[in-house]
Amino acid sequence: MNGDAALLLLADSRLPAGGHAHSGGVEEAVRRGAVTGAGDLARFLRGRLATAGLVTAALAAAACELAAAHDPGAPPPGDTADTVSLWRRLDAEADARTASPAQREAARLQGRLLLRTARRMWPSAALDTLARAVPEGPHHPVALGAAAASAGCAPRQAALAAAYTSVTGPATAAVRLLGLDPVTVHRLLADLATALDDTARAACASLDDAIPEDDEPEECGHQGHQTRLHQGHQPERHPAGHAPAHAAGHVAEHAAGHPVEHAAWQARWHALPGHSAPALDLLAEGHLTNPMKLFVS
């Protein structure tokens, strides 16, 4: 499937993956009086995109790269403990960036539902492996990135889908909660178009900034540049915390019989952003104990 078409399907709010049940923190913000109208909502969405949106976009891009490393012509790499371990490690990276237990529970619920839907829409060894690796349900951006790769998307597209859904869910919820004019709310989303593109680029930069410019894969690891992390290298950390280019290499086809190099993958994930959003964490915990609510989270 063409990646652009698949991107539209992944970002569609009608995708039967439970996204309509999550308000992204807006319901509790409305209950507390922090969001009362379009102006408040605009600030909320920009703040969410700059924090949680960037983190989820980067995780989705990383998951898309890992899923794209499955070579359909080789024996299923999902049968190796090595690849299962890598999926668990990436999911743990998402867990470590989610401070609120309520947020973690919501992210896993969304991820579990999305993974179930994606396995029916775009069956792949990568999705099967992820399901085995994280049976309790992977974090939503990890499931989103794996689904994007299975649908034919590049990591940049996975990052854009994650950034987009990080603001469209709360925006749609606000229309229902406050009775806002849908056109006004969509104007707020239109105003975020440049910021969404910038977020997707920044998400990919967190993976690619250790790669020399002349070797950098087009579109953050585009399908035509799926290279394998160099085998046998133990990457060193440079002072900025990123892996040097000769060790990180590129992400690519998984060669049959050769385990994925853990140290190289982990070096590539070392620079994933962890921008915190304490207000969202507090809102999530408050929402969990609220007996009267329209949304799961």
Secondary structure, 3 states (H helix, E strand, C coil): CCHHHHHHHHHCCCCCCCHHHCCCCHHHHHHCCCCCCHHHHHHHHHHHHHHHHHHHHHHHHHHHHHHHCCCCCCCCHHHCHHHHHHHHHHHHHHHHCCCCHHHHHHHHHHHHHHHHHHHHHCCCHHHHHHHHHCCCCCCHHHHHHHHHHHHCCCHHHHHHHHHHHHHHHHHHHHHHHHCCCHHHHHHHHHHCHHHHHHHHHHHHHHHHCCCCHHHCCCCCCCHHHCCCCCCCCCCCCCCCCCCCHHHHCCCCCCCCCCCCCHHHHHHHHCCCCCCCCHHHHHHHHHHHHCCCCCCCC
